[in-house]
Amino acid sequence: GEPEPEHLQKKLLALFRAAAELVPAFSDMLAEAGVSKDEIVTVSDIRKKVPLMDKEYLKKYSLPQRCIGGAICVGDVDFCHVSSGSSGEPTFWARSALSEIAIAAR
């Protein structure tokens, strides 16, 4: 496909770096895959080197480990969503009102 506009690439790389530094589960997943956050300098690097977060990732790491700072903090997490559990086990994830507004605005 077409490359993302430069401003979106910069935002994606900034989001990647923040997650790599602040989210324990993401940092651990990168380490297990042998990926250093410093070697990710382009969106193409993310596509080629960063493993996908799948259901195994969600099962391996607790909800707090998948949050900024490794904790569910008032002010950072406004909602806890849960999947329908159609696979036999529901999946939980945290969201903030700010992220919900950004998604709704798209």
N, C-alpha and C positions, 0 to 999 in steps of 0.2 A: 503494500500500500504506500500511499504518499507519506512522506515524513511529516511529523507534527510541526506546527509553527514554532519558531525559536523560543518565544515566551512560554509556551506550554512545556517544551523540553526542559527549560530552566526550572519551572515549577515542579516537574516530575523528579528531576534530580535532587532538588532541595527536599522534597518529601521523602525520597529514598534515604538521603543522608540523615534526616531527622529520625526516621524509623530505625535505621541501623544503630543510631546512637542512643535512642530513648526507649525503644521497645525491646525488652529482654528476649522474648520469643523470637523476634525477627533477627536480632543480633546473633542468637544462638544458632538459628537455622543457617545464616550466612557462614558462620564459623564451621559448622558441620559440613557444609558444601565446599569449604576451602576458599570462600570468596571474601576478600577484604573490601570494606566500603571505599577505600582509597583507590581501588582499581576500577571502580565504576565512574566513568567520566562522561559517558554518552548514553542516550536512550538505548542505542544498539547494545551497549554493554549490559544493560539491565535485561534485555531480551535474551541475550546469549548466555549470561552467567548466573543470573539470580533464579533460584528454583521457584516454582509456583507454589503458592500456599494452597494446599488442598485439604480434604477432610482429615487426612493423617496429621497435618499440622495442627488443625483445630483440636484433634483428640490428644495430641502429645502435650500441648501447652494449655495451662489453665487460662481462664478468662483474664484474671489479673496480669499474668505473664504477657498476654497479648495487648495490654494497655500501656500507655506512656508511663514510664517510671515503674512498671511492674505492679501497679496497684489501681484499684477502682477508686478514683478520688471524686468527691463532691465538687462540682464545678467543671470537671473535665468530662464526666460521663453523665448524661442526662437521661438516657434510655438504655435498656438492656433488651435487645431483640432476641427472639428465639425462632428457629425454623419450625416447620410443621412436624419434623421427626419422621417423615415418610420413609427414611432409610432404616428406621427402627430406633434411632437415637436422636433427640433434638440437638441442635447446635445453637450455642449462645454467642452473641457478640455485643460489644458496647458501641454506642453512638453518642455524639454530642448534638445538641440543638443546632449549633453553628454548622456542623457538617450536613445536617438534614436540610437546613436553609440553602446551603450552597448547591446541594443536589436538586432541590425543588426549583431553584432559579435557572437551571440549565434549560 
